[in-house]
Amino acid sequence: MIAALAMLYRVTGKERYFAAAQKAREFIVRNLSEGETLFVSSRNGHTSGNGFLEDYAFHALALLELYRAEWKAEYLEEADRLCQKVLKDFWDEENGGFYLSGNDNEKLVLTMKETYDGAVPSGNSVMTYVMVRLSSLTGDSKLLEKTERQLKFMAAQRT
């Protein structure tokens, strides 16, 4: 929603869309995050459930779209910090790709890497896009290496 509102602002120039995008981001900052950690729910000031790959991927995408709409370095820096956290907590160093749940999530019997894009793109697809954009914007060579591995991982899933 945040990414869509930021894009809509960029296309139309109507401030109300950007204000709505910022308001939604502030809700996440105030109620669903602590540092770089995202949570899946918040009620009466209490958060619960560590975020999954999709939570991080879509929030990083939203930050990149806010950056593109306003060119404020704060958004780009925050997107980069989230990407680094995802690489640290969700990345499969041996085979590439991102697991659905991270190191801080409850341990599951199966560790899945969702790559299927239905009506909503998978976390791996969105993170691939985020990594391509971030490595292009920042010039970070380490991120570019991981991005290339992620692209190879995703390409192998489509064959």
Sequence and secondary structure as in RCSB ss.txt:
>XXXX:A:sequence
MIAALAMLYRVTGKERYFAAAQKAREFIVRNLSEGETLFVSSRNGHTSGNGFLEDYAFHALALLELYRAEWKAEY
LEEADRLCQKVLKDFWDEENGGFYLSGNDNEKLVLTMKETYDGAVPSGNSVMTYVMVRLSSLTGDSKLLEKTERQ
LKFMAAQRT
>XXXX:A:secstr
 HHHHHHHHHHH  HHHHHHHHHHHHHHHHHSEETTEEEEEEETTEEEEE  HHHHHHHHHHHHHHHHHH  HHH
HHHHHHHHHHHHHHTB TTT SB SS TTS   SS       SSS  HHHHHHHHHHHHHHHH  HHHHHHHHHH
HHHHHHHT 
